[in-house]
Amino acid sequence: MNKILIIIQREFLKRVQKKSFILLTLATPFLMAALICVPLWLSSMENDTQQHVAVVDPSGVYVKALQGSRAFAFTAQPALTKEMQGDDSPYDAVVTVSGNLVTNRGKVIVCSRKEVPANLLDYIHSRFDETVQKQKLASAGIPGLDKIIVDVQQSVPVETVKWNENGEQQSSNTDVAIAVGFIFTLLIYMFVISYGAMVMQSVIEEKTNRIVELLVSSVKPFQLMMGKIIGVMLVGLAQLVLWVIMLAVILGVVSEGFGVSVMPPEVKVIFTALTNLPFVELGVMFLVMFVGGYLLYASFFAATGASINEQEDASQFVVPVTMITLFGLYAAMYSVGNTDGPLAFWTSLFPLTSPIVMMVRIPFGVPLWQEILSVVLLYATAFLMIWLGGKIYRVGILMYGKKPTMKEIMKWLRY
């Protein structure tokens, strides 16, 4: 056990002391905070540039629907001229209306010297649609028909709530639950794959440099493998914890110190729903599923690294595992619409995909027996993979010269 602890310490310190690790750990929270705050800050800034638009409308009806604002200034013109099309034109765009729009025989053309801005196009669409709709309703000759249509088209407000253990109502939001679950899913997916590959890379480097021959003279191969796996896992957990703490501090400072509201007033309902999610259950299950999934895949990556001599030889072993994890990610994406459906249920129990899919289901409520069964199957498979990986690692770590076949690897398991 002391030898494993020494290896864990060596692997942990070797990585956390790298400049690349320190820079990535410190820079990532600031980048994530910028991705959250900068769009909100930019969206709150009003555009002072007013676009000048000429409107050629022989009927004179539709130009009245285009009311000027801080963003647009509309000017009625009798016809489209050459001056409007030139580079010296005072107009950014020209709207021409021809034919009868009420009978669906007319058309609207927006001309510009460059691509028409999306906000201008959306505004014209909405105003012209509303005007034509009123004209069609008026042509029907039914008094008050326009008010009846508006009343019929009113959507019914639907509010979602959930009951807590005491039967009290709490605010909930399906989109928030989906977003939170998927964030945890992506974290597990990225960390398991990236840090599992880090274990394989470390094994290949030590095997290529013949350092492993000196190491196995002092420790057992299984102790060396487990020391690497656990050491790298602690690096990942440490980095994740630092990211969470730093991101929380940065967002708090930005919100209080600079007056930038990280949470706009219109999303207070969403924030309330966010606080009502089972974060204790999410945190515990995230840690349990992260460790189990990492042990499962890291042991495979360690065995793969011990079996090959060059990084290029790893593709035949890594590609199938990558496909399985991608399947788990896609299963999680397609399970958000029905978290109790067959796809979500079986993939959250299947050990190779359960660390990824289960996190999507938890915000919507998962029976305790399913969580326990998923964890038991995951760790049973992880320990089996550690045992098999240890047998492959023990033989392959000192094998040089050629790339082993699957038949030879199966023989190693019987040694």
C-alpha positions in Angstrom: 0.0 0.0 0.0 2.9 2.4 0.8 4.3 1.8 -2.7 1.0 2.6 -4.3 0.7 5.8 -2.2 4.2 6.8 -3.4 3.2 6.3 -7.0 0.0 8.2 -6.5 2.0 11.1 -5.0 4.5 11.0 -7.9 1.8 11.0 -10.6 -0.2 13.7 -8.9 2.7 16.1 -8.3 4.2 15.5 -11.7 1.1 16.8 -13.4 -0.1 19.6 -11.1 3.3 21.2 -11.2 3.3 21.5 -15.0 3.0 25.0 -16.3 0.4 23.8 -18.8 -1.8 22.4 -16.0 -1.5 25.6 -13.9 -2.3 27.9 -16.8 -5.3 25.8 -18.0 -6.6 25.5 -14.4 -6.4 29.3 -13.8 -7.5 30.4 -17.3 -10.5 28.1 -17.8 -12.7 29.7 -15.1 -12.1 33.2 -16.5 -12.9 31.9 -20.0 -16.1 30.3 -18.7 -17.1 33.4 -16.8 -16.5 35.5 -20.0 -18.7 33.2 -22.0 -21.5 33.8 -19.5 -21.0 37.5 -18.8 -19.9 39.0 -22.0 -22.9 38.0 -24.1 -25.2 39.3 -21.4 -23.3 42.6 -21.2 -23.2 43.0 -25.0 -27.0 42.2 -25.3 -27.7 45.0 -22.8 -25.9 47.6 -24.9 -28.2 49.5 -27.3 -27.1 50.1 -30.9 -27.0 53.8 -31.6 -26.5 53.3 -35.4 -29.8 54.0 -37.2 -30.4 52.3 -40.5 -32.1 54.4 -43.2 -34.6 52.5 -45.4 -36.5 53.7 -48.4 -40.0 52.3 -49.0 -41.5 52.2 -52.5 -45.2 51.5 -51.9 -47.6 52.7 -54.7 -50.6 51.9 -52.5 -49.3 54.0 -49.6 -50.8 51.4 -47.1 -47.8 49.4 -46.1 -45.3 52.2 -45.6 -47.5 53.4 -42.8 -47.1 50.1 -41.0 -43.3 50.6 -40.9 -42.9 53.0 -38.0 -39.5 54.5 -37.3 -37.4 53.6 -34.2 -33.9 54.0 -32.8 -32.9 51.2 -35.1 -34.7 52.1 -38.3 -35.8 55.2 -40.1 -38.2 54.7 -43.0 -38.8 57.1 -45.9 -41.5 56.8 -48.5 -40.3 57.1 -52.1 -42.3 57.2 -55.3 -40.0 54.8 -57.2 -36.7 53.0 -57.2 -34.0 55.2 -58.7 -30.4 54.6 -59.8 -29.2 56.9 -57.0 -30.7 54.5 -54.4 -28.6 51.7 -55.7 -25.2 53.4 -55.8 -22.5 53.5 -53.1 -23.3 57.1 -52.3 -27.0 56.4 -51.6 -28.3 57.7 -48.2 -30.3 54.5 -47.8 -29.0 51.2 -46.4 -31.8 49.3 -47.9 -34.9 49.7 -50.2 -38.2 48.0 -49.7 -40.4 47.7 -52.8 -44.1 46.5 -52.6 -45.8 45.5 -55.8 -49.1 43.8 -56.5 -51.9 43.0 -54.1 -50.6 41.3 -51.0 -54.1 40.6 -49.7 -54.9 38.3 -52.7 -51.5 36.7 -52.4 -50.5 38.0 -55.8 -48.1 40.7 -54.7 -44.6 40.5 -53.4 -42.2 42.4 -51.2 -38.5 42.8 -52.2 -35.8 44.1 -49.9 -32.8 45.4 -51.8 -29.4 46.3 -50.3 -25.8 46.7 -51.4 -24.9 44.0 -48.9 -26.7 41.2 -47.1 -29.9 42.4 -45.6 -29.7 42.6 -41.7 -31.7 39.9 -40.0 -33.3 42.4 -37.6 -34.6 44.5 -40.5 -36.0 41.5 -42.3 -37.7 40.2 -39.2 -39.3 43.7 -38.5 -40.6 44.0 -42.1 -42.0 40.4 -41.9 -43.9 41.0 -38.7 -45.3 44.5 -39.7 -46.4 43.4 -43.1 -47.9 40.2 -41.8 -49.9 42.1 -39.3 -51.1 44.6 -41.8 -52.2 42.0 -44.4 -53.9 40.0 -41.7 -56.0 43.1 -40.7 -56.9 43.8 -44.3 -58.1 40.2 -44.9 -60.2 40.2 -41.7 -61.7 43.6 -42.7 -62.6 42.2 -46.2 -64.6 39.5 -44.6 -67.2 42.0 -43.5 -67.8 40.5 -40.0 -67.9 43.0 -37.2 -65.3 42.4 -34.5 -63.7 39.5 -36.3 -60.2 40.8 -35.7 -60.8 40.9 -32.0 -62.2 37.4 -32.1 -59.2 36.1 -34.0 -56.8 37.7 -31.5 -58.7 36.3 -28.6 -58.7 32.8 -30.1 -55.0 32.9 -30.8 -54.1 33.7 -27.2 -51.9 30.9 -25.8 -52.8 29.3 -22.5 -50.1 29.9 -19.8 -48.8 26.7 -18.3 -46.8 26.7 -15.1 -44.8 23.7 -13.9 -44.5 22.9 -10.2 -43.4 19.8 -8.3 -44.2 18.5 -4.8 -41.4 18.1 -2.2 -41.4 15.4 0.5 -43.8 17.5 2.6 -46.3 17.8 -0.2 -45.5 21.5 -0.7 -45.3 23.0 -4.2 -42.0 24.1 -5.6 -41.2 26.0 -8.8 -39.7 23.8 -11.5 -38.5 24.2 -15.1 -38.0 21.4 -17.5 -35.4 23.3 -19.6 -33.3 24.1 -16.4 -33.4 20.4 -15.4 -32.3 19.3 -18.9 -29.5 21.9 -18.9 -28.2 21.0 -15.4 -28.3 17.2 -16.2 -26.5 17.7 -19.5 -23.8 19.8 -17.9 -22.9 17.0 -15.5 -23.1 14.5 -18.3 -20.6 16.5 -20.5 -18.3 16.9 -17.5 -18.1 13.2 -16.9 -17.7 12.5 -20.6 -14.9 14.9 -21.1 -13.0 14.1 -17.9 -13.2 10.3 -18.3 -12.0 10.4 -21.9 -9.3 13.0 -21.5 -7.8 11.7 -18.2 -8.2 8.1 -19.3 -6.2 9.0 -22.4 -3.7 10.7 -20.1 -3.1 7.4 -18.3 -2.5 5.6 -21.6 -0.1 8.3 -22.8 1.9 8.1 -19.5 2.2 4.3 -19.8 3.4 4.5 -23.4 6.0 7.2 -22.6 7.5 5.2 -19.7 7.5 2.0 -21.7 9.1 3.7 -24.7 11.8 5.4 -22.5 12.4 2.0 -20.7 11.7 3.8 -17.4 9.2 1.1 -16.6 11.9 -1.5 -16.4 13.4 0.3 -13.4 10.0 0.9 -11.8 8.8 -2.7 -11.9 12.1 -3.8 -10.3 10.8 -2.0 -7.1 7.0 -2.3 -7.3 4.6 -4.8 -8.7 3.1 -4.0 -12.1 -0.4 -3.9 -10.6 0.7 -1.4 -8.0 2.2 0.7 -10.7 -1.0 0.6 -12.8 -3.2 1.5 -9.8 -0.9 4.2 -8.7 -1.1 5.8 -12.1 -4.9 5.5 -12.4 -5.6 6.9 -8.9 -3.0 9.7 -9.2 -4.4 11.0 -12.5 -7.9 10.7 -11.1 -7.0 12.9 -8.2 -5.6 15.4 -10.6 -8.9 15.5 -12.4 -10.9 15.9 -9.2 -8.6 18.7 -8.0 -8.9 20.6 -11.2 -12.7 20.2 -11.2 -13.0 21.5 -7.6 -10.8 24.5 -8.4 -12.8 25.3 -11.4 -16.1 25.3 -9.5 -14.7 27.5 -6.7 -13.0 30.0 -9.0 -16.0 30.3 -11.3 -18.3 31.0 -8.3 -15.9 33.6 -6.9 -15.4 35.3 -10.4 -19.1 35.5 -11.1 -19.8 36.9 -7.6 -17.1 39.6 -8.0 -18.4 40.5 -11.5 -22.0 40.7 -10.4 -21.3 42.8 -7.2 -18.3 44.8 -8.2 -19.0 45.8 -11.7 -22.8 45.8 -11.7 -23.0 43.2 -14.4 -26.0 41.1 -13.7 -25.1 37.5 -14.2 -28.8 36.6 -13.7 -31.1 39.1 -15.6 -34.5 39.9 -13.8 -36.5 37.9 -16.4 -34.9 34.7 -15.4 -35.7 34.9 -11.7 -38.3 32.1 -12.1 -35.6 30.0 -13.7 -33.2 30.7 -10.8 -35.9 29.6 -8.3 -36.4 26.4 -10.3 -32.6 25.9 -10.3 -32.4 26.1 -6.5 -35.2 23.5 -6.1 -33.2 20.9 -8.0 -31.7 18.0 -5.9 -28.1 19.2 -5.9 -27.1 17.0 -3.0 -28.2 14.0 -4.9 -26.7 15.3 -8.1 -23.3 16.0 -6.4 -23.1 12.6 -4.7 -24.1 10.7 -7.8 -21.8 12.8 -10.0 -18.8 11.9 -7.7 -19.8 8.2 -7.6 -20.4 7.9 -11.3 -17.3 9.9 -12.2 -15.0 7.7 -10.1 -16.7 4.5 -11.3 -16.6 5.5 -15.0 -13.1 6.7 -14.7 -11.8 3.5 -13.1 -13.6 1.5 -15.8 -12.1 3.3 -18.7 -8.8 4.3 -17.2 -8.0 0.6 -16.5 -8.7 -0.2 -20.1 -6.5 2.7 -21.3 -3.7 1.6 -19.0 -3.9 -1.9 -20.4 -3.9 -0.6 -23.9 -0.8 1.6 -23.3 1.0 -1.4 -21.8 0.1 -3.6 -24.9 1.5 -1.3 -27.6 4.8 0.4 -28.3 3.8 3.4 -30.3 1.0 6.0 -29.9 -0.2 5.2 -33.5 -0.9 1.6 -32.6 -3.6 2.6 -30.1 -6.3 3.4 -32.6 -7.4 -0.2 -33.1 -8.1 -0.5 -29.3 -9.3 3.1 -28.6 -11.7 3.6 -31.5 -14.3 1.0 -30.2 -14.2 2.6 -26.7 -14.6 6.0 -28.2 -17.6 4.8 -30.2 -19.2 3.4 -27.0 -18.8 6.6 -25.1 -20.2 8.6 -28.1 -23.1 6.3 -28.1 -23.6 7.0 -24.4 -23.5 10.8 -25.2 -26.0 10.5 -28.0 -28.2 8.3 -25.8 -28.2 11.0 -23.1 -29.1 13.6 -25.7 -32.1 11.6 -27.0 -33.1 10.6 -23.5 -33.8 14.2 -22.2 -37.3 14.1 -23.9 -38.3 10.9 -22.0 -36.0 10.2 -19.1 -38.0 7.2 -18.0 -38.2 5.6 -21.5 -36.5 2.4 -22.5 -33.4 4.1 -24.0 -32.8 6.1 -20.9 -33.5 3.2 -18.5 -31.3 0.6 -20.1 -28.4 2.9 -21.0 -28.4 4.3 -17.4 -28.0 0.7 -16.1 -25.5 -0.5 -18.8 -22.1 0.0 -17.1 -20.3 1.3 -20.2 -22.8 4.1 -20.7 -24.4 4.5 -17.2 -21.9 7.2 -16.0 -23.0 9.4 -18.9 -26.7 8.8 -19.2 -27.7 8.6 -15.5 -26.8 12.2 -14.8 -29.4 13.3 -17.3 -32.1 11.4 -15.5 -31.4 12.5 -11.9 -32.9 16.1 -12.2 -36.2 14.5 -13.2 -36.2 12.0 -10.3 -34.8 8.4 -10.5 -36.0 5.6 -8.1 -33.4 4.8 -5.5 -33.3 1.1 -6.6 -32.3 2.1 -10.1 -29.5 4.4 -8.8 -28.2 1.6 -6.5 -28.4 -1.0 -9.3 -26.6 1.3 -11.7 -23.8 2.0 -9.2 -23.4 -1.7 -8.3 -23.2 -2.8 -12.0 -20.8 0.0 -12.8 -18.4 -0.7 -9.9 -18.6 -4.5 -10.5 -17.6 -4.0 -14.1 -14.9 -1.5 -13.2 -13.3 -3.9 -10.7 -13.5 -6.7 -13.3 -11.9 -4.4 -15.9 -9.2 -3.5 -13.3 -8.5 -7.2 -12.7 -8.3 -7.9 -16.5 -6.4 -4.8 -17.2 -3.9 -5.7 -14.4 -3.2 -9.1 -16.1 -2.7 -7.5 -19.4 -0.6 -4.7 -17.9 1.6 -7.2 -16.1 2.6 -9.0 -19.2 2.5 -6.2 -21.8 4.5 -3.6 -19.9 7.7 -5.5 -20.6 6.8 -6.6 -24.1 8.7 -4.8 -26.9 9.3 -5.2 -30.6 5.9 -6.0 -32.2 2.2 -5.0 -31.9 0.3 -7.8 -30.1 -2.8 -9.3 -31.7 -6.0 -9.9 -29.9 -5.2 -13.6 -29.8 -2.0 -13.0 -27.9 -3.7 -10.6 -25.5 -6.3 -13.3 -24.7 -3.4 -15.6 -23.9 -2.0 -13.0 -21.5 -5.3 -13.2 -19.6 -4.8 -16.9 -19.0 -1.3 -16.6 -17.7 
